[in-house]
Amino acid sequence: MKIAQLCAVDFTLYHFLLPLMQGLRANGHEVVGICSDGALLSGVRDSGFRVETIPFARSLSPRRNVAAFRKLRALFRREDFDMLHVHTPVAAAVGRLAAATVGIPRVVYTAHGFYFHEYMPNPKRAAFVAMEWLAGRFTDTLFTQAAEDAATAQRLGLCRTGDVRPIGNGCDPALFRPAPQCRLATRAALHTPADRIVIAAVGRLVAEKGFPELVDAMRDVDAELWLIGDRLASDHSAALNDVFAAIETEPTLRERVRLLGYRGDIAALLAAADIFTLPSHREGMPRSVIEAMLTGLPVVATDIRGTREEVVDGKTGYLVPVRDTARLAAALNRLVADAGLRQTMGVAGRARARAEFDEAMVIARQIDHLGLAATPK
């Protein structure tokens, strides 16, 4: 089959969809990536895939995505795809509408966490649910990462066929694993003492990842925080400006918080850390938590959909309420103070991640459910 994998930005295509594209190709299918242009597309092309670029605006404004819709429709007509698999909210909406106008036989949508969530005001939440329901009229199969999201999609009728399936999320356990041999070298390169407790957090630098609360909590946590990630050009992250200013001006925060930016060595950084945290306001099923668990780190995260399917509270880490700085600091301090607890929770988390969140299993679930496994000769 000829299959299009469509998302909004190069970051998603390279970091999240490339393994799926490779799995589909291994089963004999032609796979084409489609997203906005960006530097990370070279990595996708170097892997042997053709990538077509469409100028998506990361905005739900129809006016701002008219050009993307027109170019996408022309591309679909020219390429004659057998299947379209869409990801990320804007690209998924524009892509499904364009597919409906040209008659692509099968449309699959992976919701990497619905934009609406339980902490959103009811009128706004209802509007986003309505948009998902309308787009669902052009959806043949709906994958979610979290089982909780799949139940929500079924209840709200977000897929016209009712073909809704949770697929989970996963990472490569061969890449993310404990690596004591590189711990000292990684810390030395960052001028971090060997005996300093390090808390790692990975994600786009946006407020909804809970970084304002995390930086606030670090005023009361005697450890070093590595904030690993950057702002995408299209991210709306002005809310973090005051946070960055506080890191620069307050002596305590300046000493404790390190902004490491975008890094290509996440596995090594996690292996050199002691604790992982992700205090997000909403998620689908965060990959970074799985990466940390596979590395053997205890995790402190917020009690939200997706994350609470990964972290077992009190066994592999702690779940705390959203935007609760005091509870976040208390959970981090509990782990900072107890090396034995960190070890016990880290071992339990690694075992759970290896059993439940192996990337190969997630890819296989999708290929099998869509009937795309290679036919034996």
N, C-alpha and C positions, 0 to 999 in steps of 0.2 A: 504494500500500500504506500501511497504518497501522503505523508503526514506533516502538518504544520504545527510547530510549537511556538505559541505567541505569548509575549509578555510586554510590559511597558519599557523596561530599561535593561541595559547590557549586564548590570550587576546580577539581576535575577537569572538571566539566561546562562551566564557563565557559572555562577556559584551554585545555583539550585537545579537548573534544568538539564545541564550538560550530561550528568550521569543517566538520566532517563532517555535522552536522545541517543546516547551510546548503547543503551539496552535495546532500544527499538531497532537501531541499525544492526545490532548483533542478531536480531531475529529476522533480518532480511528486508527491512523497510527503508524507504527513502525518507529522510527527515530533513526539513528545512526550518531554521530558526528565523523568527521575525520579531523585531523590537526596534526601539529608537537607537540611533547610532551612538557609539561610545567606544572608549579605548579597550574595554574588556572583550569586545567582539573578536579581537585578534586571537585570543585564546580559544574561542569556539571554532573559528576558521582553521586554526592550526590543528585542531582535532579532526579536520576533514569534513566539516559541515559547511554548507552554503547558508549564508545569513542575508536576509533582505531587511532593509531598514525602513521604518515608517515613523514619521515625526509625531509621536504621541505627546500630548500635554497631560501632565499628571494632575488633571483637574476634571471634575465631573461636569463641567460646563460643556454642553453639546457644541456651542459655537467654537470653542477652542479646539475641538477635535474633528471638525468638518473635514479639514484637509487630510487628516489621518484616515477617516472613514472612506473618502474618495480613493485615496491611494491604495488602501487595503482592498477595497472592492475590485479595483483594476487588477491588483496582484492576484486575487483569488480567481478571477476570470481567466487570467493568463496561465496560471499554474495548474488549475483543475485538480485540487487536492481531494483525496478520498476522505480525509479526517482532519478536523481542526481541533487542537487542544489548547485552550486559553487559560491564562493565569494572570493574576493581579487585577484589581477592580476596574480601572479605566480601560485597559487593553481588552479585558474579558468582555466588557459591555460593548465596546465599539466593534470588537472582533465578531461577537455573536450576531450583532445586527447586520454587519457586512456579509457574513456567511449566509444569513437568511435571504438576502437579496440575490444571491447567486446560486443558492441551492447546493451547498456542500453537504454530502450525504449524512455525515455524522459529526456532531459537535459535542466536545467534552470540556467541562469546566472544572478546574481544581480551585477550590476556595481555600487559600492559605490563611484562613481566619476571616470570617465575615467582618466588614467594617463596623456594623452595628454590634453593640454589646450591652451588657446589663447596667453599665454605669453611664450610659448615654441618656440625655433627656428624652422622654417619651415621644414628643413630636418629631424630633430629629431621627430617632430610632425608627419610627414608623415610616418616614420618608425613605430611609435606606432599605428597609425591608421591602417596600413597594418597588423600588428599583431592582432589587434582586429578583423579586417575583416576576416582573416584566421580562427581564433578561432570561429568566428560567423558561419562558415560553419558547425560546430558541435553543434549548439545551436538551440533549439526549441522555447524557450521563453527567452526574455531579459527584465529583470526589471531594471529600473534606479530609483534613488531616486529623482533627479531633473527632472522637465518637460523639461528643456533646454537640458539635456543629452539625453532624449528620442527623442526629435526632431533631435538632432545630429545623433543619432544611426539610425533613420529612413532615414535621408538624405544620410548617408554614407553606408547604407545597412549592418549594423553590426550584423544582425540576418538573417539567411538563409530563415526563414519562414515569416519574417516581423512582427512576434508577439512581439512587443515592447510596454511596458507599464510603465509609471511612477507610482511609489507606494508611494512616499514621504518618510518621516522618522518621527519617533516619540519616545516619552518617556512616562513613567507612571506618570500621573498628581497626583496620590496619594502619590508618593514618592517625586517628585520635586514640591514644593509649598512654599509660604512664611511661615516662622516659627519664628516669633519674640521672642518666648519664649526661643529658644536655641541660639539666636544671641549673647548675652552677654557671655554665657558659652563657646561658640566656640572661641570667640575672646580672652577671658581670658586664655584659654588653649594655645593659640598662642602668648600670651603677646602683643596683639594688643589693644590699647586704644579704649574704647567704641565710642568715637567721631571721630576716624580717618576714613577718606574715604578710602575704600578698593576696589581695582579693582581686579577681579579674571580672570584668564585665565586657561583653561583646555586643555591638549593635550599632545601627545608624544613630547618629547623635541628634535625636529628636526627643521632645519632652514626653511623648507617650511611652517611651521606653523606661520611664521612671527615673531618669538620670537626675532631675532636680531634687527628688527626694533622697536619692542615693548620695549625692554630694552633701546634702544637708546632714544626712546620717553620719557621714564620715567625720564631722566635727566631734562626734562622741565615740569613734572607733579608732583605736590606736593600731593602725595597720596601713599598708600602702595599697592604694587602689589603682589598678591599671584599667583605664577606660580605652577600649580598643574599638575603633571605628571612626567613621567620618560622616560628614553631611554630604548627601547627594546634591547635585546642583538644583534639583527640583524639590528638595525637602523644605518644608515650612518650619524652620527651627529657630525663629527669632526668640522664642520663649526661653531658649537656653543662653541667651546673651548675658543675662544677669548671673547665671551660674558660672560661666567662663570668667566673668569679671571677678567674682568672689574667689575663684581658684587662684587668680593672679594676685589679688590684693590681700587676702587673709593669710597670715603666716602659717596657721595650722593646716589649712587646705592646700596651700602651696607645697608644704612638706609631704602631705599624704596622698594627693591626687596627681596622677600622671596621665596626660592625654597622649596616647600613643599613635592616634590616627589610624588610617587604613593600613593593614598589615597583611602580608602574604604568608606569615609564619604563625598563624593562629595556634596550630597544634603544639608548636614549641613553647609558645607563651603560656598556654594552659598547663602544659607539663611542668612549667616553672612556678606556677601559682599554687596556693593552698586552699582557696575557697573560690567559688563562682557565685555571682549574683545577677539576677535579671528582674528588677522590680517593675515590670511593664504594667501599663493600664489595660492593654488588650494584646492578645496574640492569637495565632492559629494553633500551632504546636511548635514552639521555637526550637530551631535546629541547634542554636548555641547551647541550650541546656543539655541537649543530647551529647554534643561534643565534649562538654565539661564532664558529664557523667561517665562517658567512655574513657576519659582521661583519669578518672578516679577522684574527682573533686566533689565534696559535698556542695549542695546547691541551696541558696536562699533565694526564693522567688515569690511572686505574688500569687494569691489564691484566685486564679482566673482560669477560664476555659483553656484547654490545651496543656498549659503548664501543670495543672493539677492532675493530668493524666500521665505526666512524666515523673514528677517529684512525689515521693511517698513521705508525707509530713511526719517528722520524727524518726524516720528510718534512713532515707537517702538525703535528707536536708530538712529545710523548714519552709512552710508556706505562710506568708504574712498578708494582712489586708492591703489593698491598693491605697497608695498615698499615705500610708501610716509610717512616718519617719521613725517614730519611737520604737515601734515593733520591729522595723527593719534593722535598726541599730542594735536592738537587744539580741536578735537572732544572730547577727554577724558577730557580736561580742561573745556570744556563747561558744561559737566555733573558734574564734581567735584565741580564747582562753584555754581550749581543751584539745590538745594534739591527738589524744586517743579517740575522741569523738569524731574529729575530722577523718581519721583513718578508718574507723568503723563505718561511718556514713559513706565515705568515698568508695570503699570496697563494695558495699551493698548497691550503691548507685551504678557502679561499673557492671556488676552482674546483671542488674535489671536492664541497663541499656544494651548490653550484648544480646540479651534474650529477646527484647521487645523492639529495639530501634536500630536494627541493622539496615542500612540503605538498600542492600540487595533485596531484602524481603519486600520493602516498600515498592521498588521498581517492579518486582515480579507480580505483586498484587495488581498493579495497574495493567500490565501487559496481559495477564491471565484474564482479568475481568473484561477487558476490551476485545478478547479473542485474537490477540496479536502475536501469540507465541508461534514460533516457527513450526511448520508442519513437518513431522518426521518423514524422511525419504523412504 
